[in-house]
Amino acid sequence: MSDYFPPPPPEQPQPEHRAPAGASPPSPWAAPAAPPGRQRTGLIVTLAVGGGLVVAGAMVALVYSLMDSVSDSIALPPERSDAPYSEPYDEEPYDEEPYEEEPYEEEPVEPVAPGPPAEGDVTITKCTRDSLISWPHADLRIVNRSGSPAAYIVSITFVDADGAVVSDGIATTEEVAPGASVKVRAQGSGEAAAGTKCRIAEVDRHAL
């Protein structure tokens, strides 16, 4: 292997930048001139920054003017009317007619069949209690002793051996002809003890 290397190529002369005619020769201590590309980039940056500042200033001025107009509209006092003062309107007195109270009409009372007292029309034929649930009941016989057809409502009270009420029941009838008789039952509610008695509390006889 040989240690021989070819000689380097000779240096090429660089073109000299001559100063334009009439210009002073460059100072040996002056900084080198900036390339044209960097000068253009700096100009673009400067224009962009300046444009942004202008837009920001315009926005601030617009906001300030809007706030100023809103504050003026709020603080603006109401305008005074130049219309002449007019007296308040007086309404004509209203002649109210006196209130006339309507006469009270009582509800018609159902006629009571004439004849002897209705209590005598009802007889208790049986007073006992149910063998399964121990609820009391009374079997009744009703005879219409009045001279017209009538309907009956009979109230029965169930009392224990001491006379205290333990339950009650109601028996009703439809039309009963004069002299006719019907049998109905008044059913109590709730368990009753042995020896409970039945009593007629009220009898209503209504003529039909």
Long-range contacts (C-beta under 8 A, 24 or more apart in sequence): 110-206, 110-207, 111-206, 111-207, 112-205, 112-206, 112-207, 113-144, 113-146, 113-147, 113-148, 113-149, 113-150, 113-205, 113-206, 113-207, 114-146, 114-147, 114-148, 114-207, 115-145, 115-146, 115-147, 116-145, 116-146, 118-152, 118-203, 118-204, 118-205, 119-200, 119-203, 120-145, 121-145, 121-146, 121-152, 121-203, 121-205, 122-152, 122-154, 122-200, 122-203, 124-156, 124-198, 124-200, 125-183, 127-196, 127-197, 127-198, 129-192, 129-194, 129-196, 133-191, 134-191, 134-192, 134-193, 135-167, 135-187, 135-188, 135-189, 135-190, 135-191, 135-192, 136-166, 136-167, 136-169, 136-188, 136-192, 136-196, 136-198, 137-169, 137-185, 137-186, 137-187, 137-188, 138-169, 138-171, 138-185, 138-186, 138-188, 138-198, 139-183, 139-184, 139-185, 140-171, 140-183, 140-184, 140-185, 140-186, 141-181, 141-182, 141-183, 142-173, 142-176, 142-181, 142-182, 142-183, 142-184, 143-179, 143-180, 143-181, 144-176, 144-177, 144-178, 144-179, 144-180, 144-181, 144-205, 145-178, 145-179, 146-178, 146-205, 146-207, 147-178, 148-178, 148-207, 148-208, 149-175, 149-176, 149-177, 149-178, 149-207, 149-208, 150-175, 150-176, 150-178, 150-205, 150-206, 150-207, 150-208, 151-175, 151-176, 151-205, 151-206, 151-208, 152-176, 152-203, 152-204, 152-205, 152-206, 153-203, 153-204, 153-206, 154-184, 154-186, 154-200, 154-202, 154-203, 154-204, 155-186, 155-200, 155-201, 155-202, 155-203, 156-186, 156-188, 156-198, 156-199, 156-200, 156-201, 157-198, 157-199, 157-200, 157-201, 158-188, 158-192, 158-196, 158-197, 158-198, 158-199, 159-196, 159-197, 159-199, 160-192, 160-193, 160-195, 160-196, 160-197, 161-193, 161-195, 161-196, 161-197, 166-190, 166-192, 166-193, 166-196, 167-192, 168-201, 175-208
